[in-house]
Amino acid sequence: MKKTAIIPLRKGSKGIPGKNKKKLVGRPLFSWVLSEAILSNLDEVYVFTDDVEIINYVNREYAWTPKVKTALRSEESATDTASTENAMIEFVESVTADFEILCLLQATSPFTRATDINAVLKKVIEGQDAALTVVNTHRFTWNADGTPQNYNVFQRPRRQDFEGLLIENGAVYATTKKAFLETKNRVSGSIGLVNMSEDSLTEIDSISDWLIVENLLIQRLKREKLQQRIDYLVLDVDGVFTDGRVAYNKNGEDFKVFDMRDGMGLEILRQNNVKIIVLTSEDSELVAQRMRKLQIEDTFLAVKDKYSFLQNYLQTRRITKGALAYVGDDVNDMANMCSVGWSFAPANAVNTIKQNADFVLTNISGAGAIREVCEWIMKYNVRY
């Protein structure tokens, strides 16, 4: 059964202007669910939006996976009054109806995991007409007339004895093609339910919500950290290999300064079976030349969504995140640094990164920071 997903995005947002593109833990909000969709059992994922900037970004930054596609959404289906169903109907009628299961993914649900998507798809594959994600909340609810909805006020249950309520969290929906064409609704017929964590019930409607969700997401990444022998060292370039400054002449980028002692440290690490990976958002021939000189084969340039790229790299090679150390200096490294086995920040990294790194180095970038990490890894790996 072909499983197609749609992530509908609107350019306009009143509560938080530009919400879908705003950086959450260093990544555009929509990229959190998009990367999980890539890692899921979906066959293809369409970013369906009226924002040409997002379309260009996705086409450029996710070219490494054939699963991701884009389509331009009409202005009529992207107004404040248009429903999500309007966008889904337009998608099926004007983009593609080549699927057996249609999955709706909401960009405002950054807690969605590939396992959640797979669980919803499984419900439909096994015979349900549709399925969706819910949260089991243990809050007591009331009617407007002052009467309780879900408990007896004279027999207030303990939390552990209270079944609670299942609340739709708006994260993942799936429906068969037949059911959708008949009802033009995201769910209908026999409907399966998939539980998600209570964190996923938090909605992003204000800056305060945004800060809460960002903190919850960072803490979740950190809780899932695992430590083992370090077999891979992932390095940013500007602000890690270099001091973060770039010299330009009238023809463009002129030179960058690298520390020779860093290069020696990396050579020693390789001799001790630690693989080096370079991951940078810049597309620089100077960087490419330096990495060839250092014989670092896994050098990836012009990667904006480092988290998604690295997750795919690990999955395709069956590598666990606990086997990675990561050195970064700015917010686009944040998600990776919060999730790998060990993370390091140069002494001159931005404060947000230093606050969330496992170690803040004594040396600054471009002046011994990488060498310090190499020596730390050598000592750490001795125990393994």
Sine and cosine of phi, psi and omega as CSV:
sin_phi,cos_phi,sin_psi,cos_psi,sin_omega,cos_omega
0.00,0.00,0.80,-0.59,0.00,-1.00
-0.98,0.21,0.77,-0.64,-0.10,-1.00
-0.90,-0.44,0.94,-0.34,-0.05,-1.00
-0.93,-0.37,0.70,-0.72,0.03,-1.00
-0.91,-0.41,0.49,-0.87,0.10,-0.99
-0.83,-0.56,0.75,-0.66,0.14,-0.99
-0.92,-0.39,0.99,-0.13,-0.03,-1.00
-0.99,0.16,0.78,-0.63,0.00,-1.00
-0.80,-0.60,0.64,-0.76,0.09,-1.00
-0.94,-0.34,0.62,-0.79,0.03,-1.00
-0.94,0.35,-0.59,0.81,-0.04,-1.00
-1.00,0.09,0.63,-0.78,0.08,-1.00
-0.44,-0.90,0.87,-0.49,-0.08,-1.00
-0.99,0.12,-0.68,0.73,-0.06,-1.00
-0.90,0.44,-0.76,0.65,0.03,-1.00
-0.76,-0.65,0.98,-0.18,-0.02,-1.00
-0.81,0.59,0.73,-0.69,0.01,-1.00
0.90,0.43,0.51,0.86,-0.14,-0.99
-0.82,0.58,-0.71,0.71,-0.09,-1.00
-0.90,0.44,-0.45,0.89,0.00,-1.00
-0.99,-0.13,-0.19,0.98,-0.04,-1.00
-0.91,0.42,0.63,-0.78,-0.08,-1.00
-0.97,0.23,0.86,-0.52,0.09,-1.00
-0.92,-0.40,0.91,-0.42,-0.13,-0.99
0.79,0.61,0.67,0.75,0.10,-0.99
0.99,0.13,0.06,1.00,-0.02,-1.00
-0.77,-0.63,0.53,-0.84,0.10,-0.99
-0.83,0.56,0.64,-0.77,-0.07,-1.00
-0.76,0.65,-0.74,0.68,-0.09,-1.00
-0.91,0.42,-0.37,0.93,-0.07,-1.00
-0.94,0.33,-0.35,0.94,0.00,-1.00
-0.90,0.43,-0.75,0.66,0.02,-1.00
-0.97,0.24,-0.52,0.85,0.00,-1.00
-0.89,0.46,-0.70,0.71,-0.02,-1.00
-0.91,0.40,-0.58,0.81,0.05,-1.00
-0.93,0.36,-0.58,0.82,0.05,-1.00
-0.89,0.45,-0.62,0.79,0.03,-1.00
-0.89,0.46,-0.64,0.77,-0.05,-1.00
-0.99,0.15,-0.12,0.99,-0.05,-1.00
-1.00,0.07,-0.10,-1.00,0.01,-1.00
-1.00,0.08,0.13,0.99,0.08,-1.00
-0.89,0.45,0.52,-0.85,0.02,-1.00
-1.00,0.03,-0.54,0.84,0.04,-1.00
-0.43,-0.90,0.46,-0.89,-0.04,-1.00
-0.74,-0.68,0.85,-0.52,0.03,-1.00
-0.97,-0.22,0.81,-0.59,0.21,-0.98
-1.00,0.01,0.92,-0.40,-0.14,-0.99
-0.93,-0.38,0.96,-0.27,-0.17,-0.99
-0.52,-0.85,0.40,-0.92,0.11,-0.99
-1.00,-0.04,0.05,1.00,-0.04,-1.00
-0.99,-0.12,0.97,-0.26,-0.05,-1.00
-0.90,0.43,-0.52,0.85,0.02,-1.00
-0.88,0.47,-0.65,0.76,0.04,-1.00
-0.92,0.39,-0.67,0.75,0.02,-1.00
-0.86,0.52,-0.71,0.70,0.01,-1.00
-0.90,0.43,-0.65,0.76,0.01,-1.00
-0.88,0.47,-0.75,0.66,-0.04,-1.00
-0.90,0.43,-0.71,0.71,0.00,-1.00
-0.88,0.48,-0.56,0.83,-0.02,-1.00
-0.99,0.14,-0.71,0.70,-0.17,-0.99
-1.00,0.05,-0.29,0.96,0.00,-1.00
-0.90,-0.43,0.43,0.90,0.02,-1.00
-0.91,0.42,-0.27,0.96,-0.02,-1.00
-0.96,0.27,-0.18,0.98,0.04,-1.00
-0.80,-0.60,0.78,-0.62,0.02,-1.00
-0.96,0.27,-0.13,0.99,-0.06,-1.00
-0.96,0.29,-0.47,0.88,-0.10,-1.00
-1.00,-0.05,0.75,-0.66,0.03,-1.00
-0.71,-0.71,0.24,-0.97,0.02,-1.00
-0.76,-0.65,0.41,-0.91,0.09,-1.00
-0.50,-0.87,0.60,-0.80,-0.04,-1.00
-0.99,0.11,0.81,-0.59,0.00,-1.00
-1.00,-0.01,0.61,-0.79,-0.02,-1.00
-0.95,0.32,0.39,-0.92,0.04,-1.00
-0.90,0.44,-0.55,0.83,-0.04,-1.00
-0.90,0.44,-0.59,0.81,-0.03,-1.00
-1.00,0.04,0.02,1.00,-0.06,-1.00
-0.88,-0.47,0.31,0.95,0.04,-1.00
-0.99,0.15,0.17,-0.99,0.02,-1.00
-0.89,0.45,-0.47,0.88,-0.07,-1.00
-1.00,-0.07,-0.22,0.98,-0.01,-1.00
-0.96,0.28,0.66,-0.75,0.01,-1.00
-1.00,0.09,0.29,-0.96,0.08,-1.00
-0.89,0.46,-0.57,0.82,0.06,-1.00
-0.86,0.50,-0.58,0.81,0.06,-1.00
-0.85,0.53,-0.69,0.73,0.01,-1.00
-0.92,0.40,-0.64,0.77,0.00,-1.00
-0.91,0.42,-0.67,0.74,0.02,-1.00
-0.90,0.45,-0.71,0.70,0.03,-1.00
-0.87,0.49,-0.66,0.75,0.01,-1.00
-0.86,0.50,-0.74,0.67,-0.04,-1.00
-0.92,0.38,-0.60,0.80,-0.05,-1.00
-0.99,0.17,-0.49,0.87,-0.12,-0.99
-0.90,-0.44,-0.29,0.96,-0.04,-1.00
-0.95,-0.32,-0.90,0.44,0.00,-1.00
-0.32,-0.95,0.63,-0.78,0.15,-0.99
-0.86,-0.51,0.32,0.95,-0.03,-1.00
-1.00,0.07,0.96,0.28,0.03,-1.00
-0.33,-0.94,0.32,-0.95,0.14,-0.99
-0.97,-0.26,-0.48,0.88,0.04,-1.00
-0.79,-0.61,0.76,-0.65,0.06,-1.00
-0.95,-0.30,0.80,-0.59,-0.03,-1.00
-0.91,-0.42,0.78,-0.63,0.07,-1.00
-0.98,-0.21,0.83,-0.55,0.03,-1.00
-0.88,-0.47,0.74,-0.67,-0.03,-1.00
-0.99,-0.16,0.82,-0.57,-0.03,-1.00
-0.91,0.42,-0.40,0.92,-0.04,-1.00
-0.99,0.13,0.22,0.97,0.06,-1.00
-0.88,-0.48,0.97,0.26,-0.07,-1.00
-0.94,0.33,-0.14,0.99,0.02,-1.00
-0.99,0.10,-0.10,0.99,0.00,-1.00
-0.88,0.47,0.72,-0.70,0.04,-1.00
-0.91,-0.42,0.32,-0.95,0.06,-1.00
-0.85,0.53,-0.57,0.82,0.00,-1.00
-0.91,0.42,-0.56,0.83,0.06,-1.00
-0.91,0.41,-0.71,0.71,0.02,-1.00
-0.87,0.49,-0.72,0.69,-0.02,-1.00
-0.89,0.46,-0.61,0.79,-0.02,-1.00
-0.92,0.40,-0.63,0.77,0.04,-1.00
-0.92,0.38,-0.70,0.71,0.04,-1.00
-0.86,0.51,-0.65,0.76,-0.04,-1.00
-0.88,0.48,-0.64,0.77,0.02,-1.00
-0.85,0.53,-0.68,0.74,-0.03,-1.00
-0.96,0.27,-0.66,0.75,0.02,-1.00
-0.87,0.49,-0.56,0.83,-0.05,-1.00
-1.00,0.07,0.08,1.00,0.16,-0.99
0.77,-0.63,-0.22,0.98,0.05,-1.00
-0.95,0.30,0.48,-0.88,0.08,-1.00
-0.96,0.27,-0.49,0.87,-0.03,-1.00
-0.37,-0.93,0.21,-0.98,0.05,-1.00
-0.41,-0.91,0.37,-0.93,0.02,-1.00
-0.44,-0.90,0.25,-0.97,0.02,-1.00
-1.00,-0.07,0.58,-0.82,0.01,-1.00
-0.68,-0.74,0.21,-0.98,0.08,-1.00
-0.82,-0.57,0.70,-0.71,0.07,-1.00
-1.00,0.01,0.97,-0.26,-0.02,-1.00
-0.97,-0.23,0.59,-0.80,-0.01,-1.00
-0.97,-0.26,0.46,0.89,0.05,-1.00
-1.00,0.07,0.52,-0.86,0.04,-1.00
-1.00,0.03,0.74,-0.67,-0.06,-1.00
-0.92,-0.40,0.46,-0.89,-0.10,-1.00
-0.75,-0.66,0.43,-0.90,0.14,-0.99
-1.00,0.05,0.33,-0.95,-0.02,-1.00
-0.90,0.43,-0.37,0.93,-0.02,-1.00
-1.00,0.06,0.15,0.99,0.06,-1.00
1.00,0.06,0.27,0.96,0.05,-1.00
-0.96,-0.27,0.62,-0.79,-0.02,-1.00
-0.96,0.30,0.54,-0.84,-0.01,-1.00
-1.00,-0.06,-0.63,0.78,-0.22,-0.98
-0.79,-0.62,0.30,0.96,0.07,-1.00
-0.30,-0.95,0.25,-0.97,0.04,-1.00
-0.99,-0.11,0.87,-0.50,-0.07,-1.00
-0.89,0.46,-0.37,0.93,0.01,-1.00
-1.00,-0.02,-0.09,1.00,0.04,-1.00
-0.70,-0.72,0.83,0.56,-0.04,-1.00
-0.87,0.49,0.88,-0.47,-0.05,-1.00
-0.98,0.21,0.46,-0.89,0.17,-0.99
-0.95,0.32,0.46,-0.89,-0.05,-1.00
-0.82,0.57,-0.67,0.74,-0.06,-1.00
-0.94,0.35,-0.28,0.96,0.01,-1.00
-0.97,-0.23,0.01,1.00,-0.12,-0.99
-0.97,-0.23,0.84,-0.54,-0.02,-1.00
-0.94,0.35,-0.48,0.88,0.03,-1.00
0.98,0.21,-0.32,-0.95,-0.01,-1.00
-0.81,-0.59,0.54,-0.84,0.13,-0.99
-1.00,-0.08,0.88,-0.48,-0.05,-1.00
-0.90,-0.43,0.73,-0.68,0.06,-1.00
-0.90,0.43,0.80,-0.60,-0.03,-1.00
-0.98,-0.21,-0.02,1.00,0.10,-0.99
0.94,0.34,0.41,0.91,-0.08,-1.00
-1.00,-0.07,-0.85,0.53,-0.11,-0.99
-0.73,-0.68,0.72,-0.69,0.10,-1.00
-0.72,-0.69,0.48,-0.88,0.11,-0.99
-0.55,-0.84,0.55,-0.83,0.01,-1.00
-0.54,-0.84,0.47,-0.88,0.10,-1.00
-0.95,0.32,0.41,-0.91,0.03,-1.00
-0.88,0.48,-0.67,0.74,-0.02,-1.00
-0.86,0.51,-0.74,0.67,-0.03,-1.00
-0.90,0.43,-0.63,0.77,-0.03,-1.00
-0.93,0.37,-0.69,0.72,-0.01,-1.00
-0.90,0.43,-0.51,0.86,0.00,-1.00
-0.97,0.23,-0.63,0.77,-0.13,-0.99
-0.95,-0.32,-0.31,0.95,-0.08,-1.00
0.83,0.56,0.57,0.82,-0.03,-1.00
-0.76,-0.65,0.48,-0.88,-0.07,-1.00
-0.91,0.41,-0.52,0.86,0.09,-1.00
-0.69,-0.73,0.58,-0.82,0.04,-1.00
-0.23,-0.97,0.14,-0.99,0.02,-1.00
0.92,0.38,-0.62,-0.78,0.06,-1.00
-0.98,0.17,0.80,-0.60,-0.16,-0.99
-0.86,-0.51,0.80,-0.60,0.06,-1.00
-1.00,-0.10,0.45,-0.89,-0.03,-1.00
-0.87,-0.48,0.63,-0.78,0.05,-1.00
-0.80,-0.60,0.84,-0.54,-0.01,-1.00
-0.98,0.22,0.68,-0.74,0.16,-0.99
-0.87,-0.49,0.17,-0.98,-0.04,-1.00
-0.92,0.40,0.41,-0.91,-0.04,-1.00
-0.91,0.42,-0.40,0.91,0.06,-1.00
-0.84,0.54,-0.57,0.82,-0.11,-0.99
-0.94,0.33,-0.08,1.00,0.03,-1.00
-0.99,0.15,-0.25,0.97,-0.01,-1.00
-0.93,0.36,0.84,-0.54,-0.01,-1.00
-0.99,-0.11,0.56,-0.83,-0.03,-1.00
-0.98,-0.20,1.00,-0.04,0.00,-1.00
-0.88,-0.47,-0.20,0.98,-0.03,-1.00
-0.56,-0.83,0.18,-0.98,0.04,-1.00
-0.88,0.47,-0.59,0.81,0.04,-1.00
-0.88,0.47,-0.68,0.73,0.06,-1.00
-0.87,0.50,-0.66,0.75,-0.03,-1.00
-0.86,0.51,-0.73,0.69,-0.02,-1.00
-0.90,0.43,-0.63,0.78,0.03,-1.00
-0.90,0.44,-0.74,0.67,-0.02,-1.00
-0.90,0.44,-0.66,0.75,-0.01,-1.00
-0.88,0.48,-0.70,0.71,0.01,-1.00
-0.90,0.43,-0.68,0.74,0.03,-1.00
-0.89,0.47,-0.64,0.77,-0.02,-1.00
-0.92,0.38,-0.67,0.74,0.04,-1.00
-0.88,0.48,-0.70,0.71,-0.02,-1.00
-0.91,0.41,-0.59,0.81,0.03,-1.00
-0.90,0.43,-0.69,0.72,0.03,-1.00
-0.86,0.51,-0.68,0.74,-0.03,-1.00
-0.94,0.35,-0.59,0.81,0.02,-1.00
-0.89,0.46,-0.50,0.87,-0.07,-1.00
-1.00,0.02,0.04,1.00,0.02,-1.00
-0.87,0.49,0.63,-0.77,0.11,-0.99
-0.78,-0.63,0.59,-0.81,0.04,-1.00
-0.91,-0.42,0.66,-0.75,0.08,-1.00
-0.44,-0.90,-0.19,-0.98,0.07,-1.00
-0.87,0.50,0.67,-0.74,0.02,-1.00
-0.99,0.10,0.91,-0.42,0.02,-1.00
-0.96,-0.28,-0.22,0.98,-0.05,-1.00
-0.65,-0.76,0.68,-0.73,0.11,-0.99
-0.87,-0.49,0.87,-0.48,-0.01,-1.00
-0.97,-0.22,0.76,-0.65,-0.10,-0.99
-0.79,-0.61,0.73,-0.68,0.26,-0.97
-0.97,0.26,0.13,-0.99,-0.01,-1.00
-0.94,-0.34,-0.96,0.28,-0.03,-1.00
-0.91,0.41,0.84,-0.54,-0.06,-1.00
1.00,-0.02,0.00,1.00,0.08,-1.00
-0.78,-0.63,-0.90,0.44,0.14,-0.99
-0.94,0.35,-0.57,0.82,-0.04,-1.00
-0.89,-0.45,0.09,-1.00,0.01,-1.00
-0.99,0.13,0.09,1.00,0.05,-1.00
1.00,-0.07,-0.15,0.99,0.02,-1.00
-1.00,-0.07,0.52,-0.86,0.03,-1.00
-0.77,-0.64,0.74,-0.67,0.04,-1.00
-1.00,-0.09,0.72,-0.70,-0.01,-1.00
-0.85,-0.52,0.57,-0.82,0.23,-0.97
-0.90,-0.44,-0.15,-0.99,-0.09,-1.00
-0.92,0.40,-0.29,0.96,0.01,-1.00
-1.00,-0.10,0.01,1.00,0.01,-1.00
0.87,-0.49,-0.50,-0.87,-0.05,-1.00
-0.87,0.49,0.76,-0.64,-0.09,-1.00
-0.97,-0.25,-0.82,0.57,0.01,-1.00
-0.37,-0.93,0.35,-0.94,0.14,-0.99
-0.78,-0.63,0.43,-0.90,-0.01,-1.00
-0.93,-0.36,0.82,-0.58,0.03,-1.00
-0.91,-0.41,0.47,-0.88,0.00,-1.00
-1.00,-0.06,0.85,-0.53,-0.03,-1.00
-0.89,0.46,-0.52,0.86,-0.02,-1.00
-0.92,0.38,-0.51,0.86,0.09,-1.00
-0.89,0.45,-0.68,0.73,0.01,-1.00
-0.87,0.49,-0.65,0.76,0.02,-1.00
-0.91,0.41,-0.65,0.76,0.03,-1.00
-0.87,0.50,-0.67,0.75,0.00,-1.00
-0.92,0.39,-0.59,0.80,0.04,-1.00
-0.90,0.44,-0.65,0.76,0.02,-1.00
-0.91,0.41,-0.65,0.76,0.04,-1.00
-0.87,0.50,-0.71,0.70,0.00,-1.00
-0.87,0.49,-0.61,0.79,0.02,-1.00
-0.91,0.41,-0.32,0.95,0.03,-1.00
-0.95,-0.31,0.48,0.88,0.14,-0.99
0.90,0.44,0.58,0.81,0.17,-0.99
-0.94,-0.33,0.87,-0.50,-0.05,-1.00
-0.99,0.12,0.64,-0.77,-0.01,-1.00
-0.98,-0.21,0.73,-0.68,0.05,-1.00
-0.81,-0.58,0.76,-0.64,0.04,-1.00
-0.93,-0.36,0.79,-0.62,-0.09,-1.00
-0.72,-0.69,0.94,-0.34,-0.07,-1.00
-0.71,-0.70,0.53,-0.85,0.03,-1.00
-0.99,0.17,-0.25,0.97,-0.03,-1.00
-1.00,0.05,0.55,-0.83,0.07,-1.00
-0.95,-0.31,1.00,0.07,-0.16,-0.99
-0.86,-0.51,0.82,-0.58,0.05,-1.00
-0.93,0.36,-0.51,0.86,0.05,-1.00
-0.89,0.45,-0.66,0.75,0.04,-1.00
-0.91,0.42,-0.70,0.72,0.01,-1.00
-0.85,0.52,-0.66,0.75,0.01,-1.00
-0.90,0.43,-0.69,0.72,-0.03,-1.00
-0.90,0.43,-0.64,0.77,-0.01,-1.00
-0.94,0.34,-0.55,0.84,0.11,-0.99
-0.91,0.42,-0.64,0.77,0.04,-1.00
-0.88,0.47,-0.61,0.79,0.01,-1.00
-0.99,0.11,-0.03,1.00,0.02,-1.00
0.88,0.47,0.62,0.79,0.06,-1.00
-1.00,-0.09,0.99,-0.17,-0.09,-1.00
-0.94,0.34,-0.65,0.76,-0.03,-1.00
-1.00,0.08,0.95,0.31,0.05,-1.00
-0.94,-0.35,0.87,-0.49,-0.07,-1.00
-0.88,-0.48,0.91,-0.41,-0.04,-1.00
-0.99,-0.17,0.36,-0.93,0.10,-0.99
0.85,0.52,0.64,0.77,0.04,-1.00
-0.98,-0.21,0.96,-0.29,-0.01,-1.00
-0.99,0.14,-0.72,0.70,0.02,-1.00
-1.00,-0.06,0.99,0.11,-0.08,-1.00
-0.92,0.39,-0.57,0.82,-0.04,-1.00
-0.90,0.43,-0.77,0.64,-0.01,-1.00
-0.88,0.47,-0.69,0.73,-0.01,-1.00
-0.89,0.46,-0.70,0.71,-0.04,-1.00
-0.93,0.36,-0.62,0.79,0.04,-1.00
-0.87,0.49,-0.67,0.74,0.02,-1.00
-0.92,0.40,-0.65,0.76,0.03,-1.00
-0.85,0.52,-0.70,0.71,-0.02,-1.00
-0.93,0.36,-0.68,0.73,-0.05,-1.00
-0.90,0.43,-0.70,0.71,-0.05,-1.00
-0.93,0.36,-0.39,0.92,0.00,-1.00
-0.96,-0.26,0.06,1.00,0.02,-1.00
0.83,0.56,0.75,0.66,0.02,-1.00
-0.95,-0.30,0.68,-0.73,0.05,-1.00
-1.00,0.04,0.53,-0.85,-0.03,-1.00
-0.90,0.43,-0.43,0.90,0.00,-1.00
-0.91,0.42,-0.30,0.95,-0.02,-1.00
-1.00,0.06,0.06,1.00,-0.08,-1.00
-0.95,-0.32,0.62,-0.79,0.29,-0.96
-0.92,-0.39,0.51,-0.86,-0.10,-0.99
-0.66,-0.75,0.69,-0.72,0.07,-1.00
-0.87,-0.50,0.87,-0.50,0.02,-1.00
-0.61,-0.79,0.25,-0.97,-0.09,-1.00
-0.76,-0.65,-0.16,0.99,-0.07,-1.00
-0.64,-0.77,0.08,-1.00,-0.21,-0.98
-0.89,0.46,-0.44,0.90,0.02,-1.00
-0.95,0.31,-0.10,0.99,0.11,-0.99
-0.99,-0.14,-0.12,0.99,-0.18,-0.98
-0.84,0.54,-0.78,0.62,-0.08,-1.00
-0.87,0.50,-0.68,0.73,0.02,-1.00
-0.91,0.41,-0.66,0.76,-0.04,-1.00
-0.92,0.39,-0.50,0.87,0.02,-1.00
-0.98,0.19,-0.20,0.98,-0.12,-0.99
-0.91,-0.42,-0.35,0.94,-0.04,-1.00
-0.99,0.17,0.10,-0.99,-0.03,-1.00
-0.85,0.53,-0.78,0.63,0.00,-1.00
-0.65,-0.76,0.67,-0.74,0.02,-1.00
-0.81,-0.58,0.54,-0.84,-0.08,-1.00
-0.73,-0.68,0.62,-0.78,0.06,-1.00
-0.84,-0.54,0.77,-0.64,0.12,-0.99
-0.86,0.52,0.38,-0.92,-0.06,-1.00
-0.87,0.49,-0.39,0.92,-0.01,-1.00
-0.96,-0.27,0.34,0.94,0.08,-1.00
-0.93,0.36,0.25,-0.97,0.03,-1.00
-0.92,0.38,0.45,-0.89,-0.12,-0.99
-0.85,0.52,-0.64,0.77,-0.02,-1.00
-0.86,0.51,-0.64,0.77,0.02,-1.00
-0.93,0.36,-0.68,0.73,0.00,-1.00
-0.90,0.44,-0.55,0.83,0.01,-1.00
-0.93,0.36,-0.42,0.91,-0.08,-1.00
-0.94,-0.35,-0.05,1.00,0.04,-1.00
-0.98,0.21,0.47,-0.88,0.09,-1.00
-0.93,0.36,-0.59,0.81,0.01,-1.00
-0.69,-0.73,0.70,-0.71,0.18,-0.98
-0.98,-0.19,0.86,-0.51,-0.10,-0.99
-0.96,0.29,0.38,-0.92,0.05,-1.00
-0.99,0.15,-0.41,0.91,-0.01,-1.00
-1.00,-0.07,0.47,-0.89,0.04,-1.00
-1.00,0.00,0.23,-0.97,0.00,-1.00
-0.91,0.42,0.58,-0.81,0.02,-1.00
0.96,0.27,0.08,1.00,-0.03,-1.00
-0.56,-0.83,0.76,0.64,0.12,-0.99
0.97,-0.23,0.00,1.00,-0.02,-1.00
-0.90,0.44,-0.72,0.69,-0.01,-1.00
-0.91,0.41,-0.66,0.75,0.01,-1.00
-0.87,0.49,-0.63,0.78,0.03,-1.00
-0.88,0.47,-0.66,0.75,0.03,-1.00
-0.90,0.43,-0.68,0.73,0.00,-1.00
-0.86,0.52,-0.70,0.72,-0.01,-1.00
-0.92,0.39,-0.59,0.81,0.04,-1.00
-0.90,0.43,-0.69,0.72,-0.01,-1.00
-0.90,0.43,-0.65,0.76,0.01,-1.00
-0.86,0.52,-0.71,0.71,0.01,-1.00
-0.93,0.37,-0.67,0.75,-0.02,-1.00
-0.89,0.46,-0.67,0.74,-0.07,-1.00
-0.95,0.32,-0.28,0.96,0.01,-1.00
-0.84,0.54,-0.60,0.80,-0.05,-1.00
-0.93,0.37,-0.27,0.96,0.00,-1.00
-0.98,-0.22,0.00,0.00,0.00,0.00
